[in-house]
Amino acid sequence: MGDISAERRRILKSPPPELVAEAAANPGGSVAAIDRSLVGDPNGYVPGEAVQGFWVVGQDGKLTGEFVENPNYGQPQDDFSKLTESGHWLVWIAEQPAAAVRDSIAGILAAQVPGAELEWIKILEEPRYLTGARRPDSDDPNHVIITRAGIALSFALSVNSPGRSRETLQGVFSWVTVALDQPGRPKSQVWFDLGADLDWAEEQLRERIYRVGENRDAGTA
């Protein structure tokens, strides 16, 4: 096996019941070793960086003793790649859309629980977009002017709050900006829907994009 930490030696010598059960349920596979100090709930969303590695399981459903290190193990980091690498037009959010989204969510969390700090956030799925436009006084049928835009982002995040244990939250964050065709007059609102799924949020976006400023569950961006 080569060099192995004292902790892993103890685990191999006397595997905890939950590890034995997981191994038995995954013959020929592997079982993840999670650093519980990096996650709020190891049974909920676990960022890849919180996985120390994997115990290899034999075809008999027992641990082989082999442990494969996770090269990305460490403090979880933000991941906005599904947003920033989409190639979609995002200037209507901000010059730096990822930073703007992060700042907005951090502000929402701090407003709900004073002193709350956003540790990391990850965009989990391809965002859902919605754009509204009008035709200008022009004979060009391909010429349109964007008037409003919206986006819904599924996320997982970790938040630390004074007097509370670390929490991992999942949901959908939505952002709508209107009056994009009126320089100096655009107006934005955001929604923070914990536990929501992206399909539901996309349906909501179809309504929210036409009634920005009317919902009490919304905040300004």
C-alpha positions as CSV (number, residue, x, y, z in Angstrom):
1,M,0.0,0.0,0.0
2,G,2.9,2.3,0.4
3,D,2.8,5.2,2.9
4,I,-0.5,5.7,4.6
5,S,-1.6,8.1,7.3
6,A,-2.2,6.9,10.8
7,E,-5.9,7.7,10.5
8,R,-6.3,5.5,7.4
9,R,-4.4,2.7,9.1
10,R,-6.9,2.9,12.0
11,I,-9.8,2.9,9.5
12,L,-8.4,-0.2,7.8
13,K,-7.8,-2.0,11.0
14,S,-11.3,-1.3,12.3
15,P,-13.5,0.1,9.5
16,P,-16.5,2.0,10.8
17,P,-19.9,0.3,10.2
18,E,-21.0,3.0,7.7
19,L,-17.9,2.4,5.6
20,V,-18.4,-1.4,5.6
21,A,-22.0,-0.9,4.6
22,E,-21.1,1.5,1.7
23,A,-18.4,-0.9,0.5
24,A,-20.9,-3.8,0.6
25,A,-23.3,-1.8,-1.5
26,N,-20.6,-0.9,-4.1
27,P,-18.8,-4.2,-5.0
28,G,-16.1,-3.5,-7.6
29,G,-16.4,0.2,-7.1
30,S,-15.2,2.8,-4.5
31,V,-16.3,4.7,-1.5
32,A,-15.5,8.4,-1.1
33,A,-13.7,9.6,2.0
34,I,-15.1,13.1,2.9
35,D,-13.4,15.7,5.0
36,R,-16.3,16.6,7.2
37,S,-14.6,19.8,8.4
38,L,-15.2,21.2,4.9
39,V,-18.9,20.6,4.5
40,G,-22.0,21.4,6.4
41,D,-23.7,18.1,5.8
42,P,-21.8,15.1,4.3
43,N,-25.1,13.6,3.3
44,G,-26.0,16.7,1.3
45,Y,-24.1,18.4,-1.5
46,V,-20.4,17.7,-1.2
47,P,-17.9,19.8,-3.3
48,G,-15.3,17.8,-5.1
49,E,-12.5,19.5,-3.1
50,A,-13.9,18.1,0.2
51,V,-13.3,14.5,-1.0
52,Q,-9.9,13.3,0.3
53,G,-9.9,10.3,-1.9
54,F,-11.5,7.0,-2.6
55,W,-11.4,3.6,-0.9
56,V,-11.2,0.9,-3.5
57,V,-13.8,-1.9,-3.1
58,G,-13.3,-5.5,-4.3
59,Q,-15.8,-7.5,-6.2
60,D,-16.7,-9.2,-2.9
61,G,-17.9,-5.8,-1.5
62,K,-15.0,-5.5,0.9
63,L,-12.3,-2.9,1.2
64,T,-9.1,-3.8,-0.7
65,G,-7.0,-1.5,1.5
66,E,-6.1,0.6,-1.6
67,F,-6.8,4.4,-1.2
68,V,-6.7,6.7,-4.3
69,E,-5.8,10.3,-3.4
70,N,-7.9,13.1,-4.8
71,P,-5.4,15.6,-6.3
72,N,-8.0,18.4,-6.0
73,Y,-8.6,17.8,-2.3
74,G,-8.4,21.1,-0.3
75,Q,-10.4,24.2,0.6
76,P,-13.5,24.4,-1.8
77,Q,-13.3,27.3,-4.3
78,D,-15.9,29.2,-6.3
79,D,-16.8,27.8,-9.6
80,F,-18.7,30.0,-12.1
81,S,-17.4,28.3,-15.2
82,K,-20.9,27.3,-16.4
83,L,-21.8,31.0,-16.4
84,T,-18.6,32.6,-17.6
85,E,-17.7,30.0,-20.2
86,S,-21.1,29.9,-21.8
87,G,-20.3,32.5,-24.4
88,H,-23.7,34.1,-23.7
89,W,-24.1,37.9,-23.7
90,L,-23.8,38.9,-20.0
91,V,-22.8,42.5,-20.0
92,W,-26.3,43.4,-19.0
93,I,-25.5,42.0,-15.6
94,A,-22.1,43.7,-15.2
95,E,-18.7,43.8,-16.7
96,Q,-17.7,41.0,-14.4
97,P,-20.9,39.0,-14.1
98,A,-19.5,36.3,-11.8
99,A,-18.3,38.9,-9.3
100,A,-21.6,40.7,-9.5
101,V,-23.6,37.5,-8.8
102,R,-21.4,36.6,-5.9
103,D,-21.6,40.0,-4.3
104,S,-25.4,40.0,-4.7
105,I,-25.8,36.5,-3.0
106,A,-23.3,37.4,-0.3
107,G,-25.4,40.5,0.4
108,I,-28.6,38.5,0.6
109,L,-27.1,36.1,3.1
110,A,-25.7,38.9,5.3
111,A,-29.1,40.6,5.2
112,Q,-30.8,37.4,6.4
113,V,-28.3,36.6,9.1
114,P,-26.1,39.5,10.2
115,G,-22.4,38.5,10.0
116,A,-23.0,35.6,7.6
117,E,-20.1,35.0,5.2
118,L,-20.2,33.3,1.9
119,E,-17.4,30.8,1.8
120,W,-17.8,29.4,-1.7
121,I,-20.4,29.0,-4.4
122,K,-20.6,26.7,-7.4
123,I,-23.0,27.0,-10.4
124,L,-24.2,23.5,-10.9
125,E,-26.0,23.5,-14.2
126,E,-26.0,25.4,-17.5
127,P,-27.9,28.6,-16.8
128,R,-31.3,29.3,-18.2
129,Y,-31.6,32.6,-20.1
130,L,-34.5,34.7,-21.2
131,T,-34.3,37.8,-23.4
132,G,-37.0,40.3,-24.5
133,A,-36.6,42.6,-27.5
134,R,-38.5,45.1,-29.7
135,R,-38.2,46.0,-33.4
136,P,-36.9,49.5,-34.1
137,D,-38.3,51.8,-36.7
138,S,-36.3,50.1,-39.4
139,D,-36.8,48.2,-42.6
140,D,-34.2,45.6,-41.5
141,P,-36.2,42.5,-40.3
142,N,-33.0,41.2,-38.5
143,H,-32.5,44.3,-36.5
144,V,-33.9,44.1,-32.9
145,I,-33.2,46.1,-29.7
146,I,-32.9,44.2,-26.5
147,T,-35.2,45.6,-23.9
148,R,-34.9,43.1,-21.0
149,A,-33.0,40.0,-20.0
150,G,-33.1,37.4,-17.2
151,I,-31.0,34.5,-16.0
152,A,-31.6,31.6,-13.6
153,L,-28.6,29.9,-11.9
154,S,-28.7,26.7,-9.9
155,F,-26.2,26.8,-7.1
156,A,-24.7,25.2,-4.1
157,L,-22.9,27.3,-1.5
158,S,-21.4,27.3,1.9
159,V,-22.1,29.9,4.5
160,N,-20.6,30.6,7.9
161,S,-22.7,32.6,10.4
162,P,-21.8,33.8,13.9
163,G,-23.0,31.3,16.5
164,R,-24.0,28.7,13.9
165,S,-22.4,25.7,12.3
166,R,-21.4,25.8,8.7
167,E,-24.3,25.3,6.3
168,T,-24.4,24.1,2.7
169,L,-27.4,25.5,0.8
170,Q,-28.8,24.7,-2.6
171,G,-31.3,26.5,-4.8
172,V,-31.7,28.9,-7.7
173,F,-30.6,32.5,-8.0
174,S,-32.4,34.6,-10.6
175,W,-31.5,38.1,-12.0
176,V,-33.7,40.3,-14.2
177,T,-32.8,43.6,-15.7
178,V,-35.3,45.7,-17.7
179,A,-35.2,49.0,-19.7
180,L,-31.9,48.0,-21.3
181,D,-32.9,50.1,-24.3
182,Q,-33.0,53.2,-22.2
183,P,-29.5,54.5,-21.3
184,G,-29.1,55.3,-17.6
185,R,-32.5,53.8,-16.7
186,P,-32.1,50.0,-16.5
187,K,-33.6,48.5,-13.3
188,S,-32.7,45.1,-11.8
189,Q,-34.1,42.7,-9.3
190,V,-32.9,39.4,-8.0
191,W,-34.5,36.3,-6.4
192,F,-32.9,33.8,-4.1
193,D,-35.0,30.6,-4.0
194,L,-33.6,28.0,-1.6
195,G,-34.5,24.4,-2.4
196,A,-35.9,25.3,-5.8
197,D,-35.0,23.5,-9.0
198,L,-34.0,25.0,-12.3
199,D,-37.0,24.0,-14.3
200,W,-39.3,25.7,-11.8
201,A,-37.1,28.8,-11.7
202,E,-37.2,29.1,-15.5
203,E,-41.0,29.1,-15.4
204,Q,-40.9,31.8,-12.8
205,L,-38.5,33.8,-14.9
206,R,-41.0,34.0,-17.7
207,E,-43.3,35.9,-15.4
208,R,-40.7,37.8,-13.4
209,I,-39.1,39.4,-16.4
210,Y,-42.3,41.3,-17.1
211,R,-43.1,42.4,-13.5
212,V,-39.7,43.4,-12.0
213,G,-40.2,45.5,-8.9
214,E,-43.6,44.1,-8.0
215,N,-42.5,41.0,-6.0
216,R,-41.8,41.3,-2.3
217,D,-39.6,38.2,-2.4
218,A,-37.2,40.1,-4.7
219,G,-34.3,42.3,-3.9
220,T,-32.5,44.9,-5.9
221,A,-29.2,44.0,-7.5
